[in-house]
């Protein structure tokens, strides 16, 4: 049970009262004692961790109409604004809160051209305190229009790649946009490009 995370089928499940071999009965009783000891140790460790964490935990609540910054995932391709991903903005916004979803999530008013889900966990939000708050440095904030938006029109395809998830394989291409340098090229889903720019011809030999 400790190794597999669930109750496996084992000989002691038959019942100890019918066990005729005393050595086997003693072994099973010892295993049960060890299991109870392990459970007690885990429970005490969880209680200690909870006692330490709870006083430092604070509940974060926002009101409908509040403006918040949205923390950008570190691996987000569409939010990278330069050649060095590590220096990309950590937040975007601010965005207005439209609705509270349950206890820990909020729906945001994102730009019309956003292609992402509009509900976010509270841990990814930071409240904007005023029109010129200093909560988040300007260097860490990107304008809302950058959220999953596709700038201008595609000019050419620089590279292609395949990415795999647990369920399927999909293709992406590195797009150079008109009136932008190659340093500003972004990785986009092939299906997104085909939907947004049906007249743009993708290399048939690579996307057939």
C-alpha positions, 0 to 999 in steps of 0.5 A: 500500500505504501509503495503503490498508493492503493490497497493491493490484493495481498494474502492478509486480506483473507482474514487472520482468524483462519490462518493456521501457520503461526509464523505467517500470522505473526508476520501479517500482524507485524505488517499491519502494525507497521502500516498503522505506524506509517499512517500515524507518522504521515498524519502528524507530518501533515498536521505540522505542515498545516499548523505552519502554513495556515497562519501565513496563508491569507485569503485573496478576494477581488470585487467585480470591476476591480482591475488586476494584472495577470501573471504570464506562464513562464513557458508561454510562447505567445507572450514572449516579446523579445529574443530572450524568453527569460526577460519577457514580461511577467505580467500583462494587463490590467484587466477588469474582473467581470465575474467570480467563478466559485471561491478561487477563480475569476473571469477577466475582460480580455481583448476581443482577439484573445484566444485563451480561456478567460477564467483564471485562478486567484494565484495568477492575479494581482490587484491594481491599486491605482492608475499609477501603482508601483506594485509591479514594475513597468518592465514586468508588464506588457500591454493587454493587446499582447495576450494571444494576439496575432500582429499585422499579417504573416510575411514568411515562415522561418521554421517549423516544428512538431509538438506532442501532448499526451493526446495528440501531435500538432504542428507549429511554425515560426512566423515572420510578420510584415513590418517586423524583424525576425527577432519578433517572429512568434511560434503559432499553431498552423490551424490558427494561421489557417483560420485567421489568414486563409489567403496566406499560403503555407509551404505545402511540402511541410504542412501536407 
